[in-house]
Amino acid sequence: MSIRDRADRTAAPGSSLDAARRTRELATAAGGGTADLLVVGLGATGAGVALDAAARGLDVVAIDAHDLAFGTSRWSSKLIHGGLRYLATGQFDVAHESAVERGVLMTRTAPHLVAAQPFVLPLTPLVSRAQASLAWAGFRAGDMLRMAARTPRQVLPVPRRLSAAEARHLAPSVRASGLRGGLLSWDGKVTDDARLVTALARTAAAHGARILTRVRALSLGPTGARFRDQLTGEEGEIRARAVVNATGVWAGGLVDGFRIRPSRGTHLVLRSERLGALPAGLHIPVPGETNRFVLVLPQGDGRTYVGLTDEPVEGAVPDVPEVPETDIGFLLDVLGSVLDTPVRRDEVDGAFAGLRPLLDTSVPGAPDSVRTSDISRRHAVLTSADGVVTVVGGKLTTYRRMAQDAVDACGLTSASSPTAGLPLVGAAAPERLRDLPAPARLVRRYGTEAPAVLALSERDPALAEPVLPGHPVTRAELLWAARHEGALDPSDLLDRRTRIGLVPEDRAEALAVAAEILSQATPSGV
């Protein structure tokens, strides 16, 4: 076996996260020393902050009360947006930033996880010619954003008009009656948002960051935090020269001085055969709205997502948001407006909702007249009176820039951020990825580590078996997650390292297998 082959069958050096490493590093972090930076929250932004700081040479501790990507970061549309929507509302700086960050992910930091996704906007009788012209102008403007961000056409193709026959070929479930064509556009899509967060956290760990899940911050201050180990119940203190609060919709519960207005984005989960083969996703205009669409998003794992809503949420923020029937009915109604056969309620196999952490910039005492859909997605880095840095707002696409700005605000180092050119675990040039001796599905999820995942099942054929019939995830992938990706319990395996748990019946069926795999897992390096 060549040196290159051996490298392809191991985890990236220093990046493996497991229960044993967590125990060691938590003891070190709470042992009385002082880290440079404590990051609270391990969604995309928090994991990005940990990576940015560690890559600049800082000593970093990052904690989360639950798991990697437990909150909003696993409930997205899985899209890496180029900022088209923000052009329509005049937020040109946000649009350009989104396009730039999309290009960074697609060409440099995560080309194994982020690829081009085609979308068809069907020109049905419900879409007037004026609306179609406006949408086409928007797609052309989006292509100008791509050019301004210097993302090559080979990575993200240009939009074009489609004949009715072409539109039906790409979207065969769309009603043929009255269809006069379609508009084809492209955007970025991440294989799995939770896997992106896992890659960020593991890359940070490879640079020396201590990534600690199931560690709850009880209180924050400018010199650290009181914490509770959620596995043992023990409490202690982690000291640091600076603290970043990256807890998203929960940020206001740890630091005073600002207000979050959560917005709920709901998606439906359908079996892909219900909509037939979908070579492209769909943009379906929402009736009565000029710049809002319901998206149909094929996932390549036998499931298709339909989303999303944008509804304000009042009251306490739950750990896992519930999906109201009103959201499900809204999405089914809009979807049914373009299909030959509308989807029935009993054909919805699952649903999920995420809460966007939007910063409320309204005038104190004024009525909440601004819809959450109209609140800017621009992120904000805020420093409290006692010196805790909080990063809020933004979106998945711009996590890297949010992280960079947060670390800059801490004032710990004069070193500039290297993360725009820093490949995440598994990343490689497209030609390198194509040549890997592993199935394309594994390469899209694990990049250069795909041969190592495959090797587990080659050594033990039982690990090549799917976790449950009809779903592509194998037992080997669960074992890899426990050994190298920090999964500590069945929910980590089924709900975040894989997305089996999005369908409740599938989750229930897979629980026994997940528990069995965890019992087989041994410390990293075996």
Salt bridges, closest charged atoms under 4 A:
ASP8 OD1 - ARG432 NH2 2.84
GLU25 OE2 - ARG21 NE 3.07
ASP36 OD1 - ARG241 NH1 2.83
ASP52 OD1 - ARG56 NE 2.64
ASP59 OD1 - ARG210 NH2 2.54
ASP67 OD2 - ARG496 NE 2.57
ASP67 OD2 - ARG497 NH1 2.76
ASP93 OD1 - ARG378 NH2 2.90
GLU97 OE1 - HIS379 ND1 3.67
GLU101 OE1 - ARG400 NE 2.94
ASP143 OD1 - ARG146 NE 2.66
GLU166 OE2 - ARG160 NH1 3.44
ASP187 OD2 - HIS81 ND1 3.46
ASP187 OD1 - ARG102 NH1 2.88
ASP192 OD2 - ARG445 NH1 3.96
ASP192 OD1 - ARG499 NH1 2.82
ASP193 OD2 - LYS78 NZ 3.20
ASP193 OD1 - ARG499 NH1 2.82
ASP229 OD1 - ARG22 NH2 2.72
GLU235 OE1 - ARG226 NH2 3.80
GLU235 OE2 - ARG228 NE 3.48
GLU237 OE2 - ARG239 NH1 3.42
GLU289 OE2 - ARG292 NH1 3.88
GLU289 OE2 - ARG371 NH1 3.52
ASP310 OD2 - ARG85 NH2 3.66
ASP310 OD1 - ARG356 NH1 3.44
ASP310 OD2 - ARG377 NH2 2.84
ASP319 OD2 - HIS66 NE2 3.57
GLU325 OE2 - ARG345 NH2 2.79
ASP327 OD2 - ARG264 NE 2.74
ASP340 OD2 - ARG168 NH1 3.39
ASP346 OD1 - ARG344 NE 2.99
GLU347 OE2 - ARG274 NE 2.95
GLU347 OE2 - ARG344 NH1 3.61
ASP349 OD1 - ARG271 NE 3.58
ASP360 OD2 - ARG259 NH1 2.65
ASP368 OD2 - ARG259 NH2 3.10
ASP374 OD2 - ARG371 NE 3.15
ASP405 OD2 - HIS379 NE2 2.85
ASP405 OD1 - ARG401 NE 3.06
ASP408 OD1 - ARG56 NH1 2.75
GLU449 OE1 - ARG202 NH1 2.80
GLU458 OE1 - ARG9 NH1 2.87
GLU477 OE2 - ARG441 NH2 2.36
GLU477 OE1 - ARG445 NE 3.69
GLU485 OE2 - ARG195 NH2 2.49
ASP489 OD2 - ARG214 NH2 2.73
ASP492 OD1 - ARG214 NH2 2.90
ASP492 OD1 - ARG496 NH2 2.84
ASP495 OD2 - ARG507 NH2 2.82
ASP506 OD2 - ARG271 NH1 3.24
ASP506 OD2 - ARG303 NH2 2.83
GLU516 OE2 - ARG475 NH1 3.33
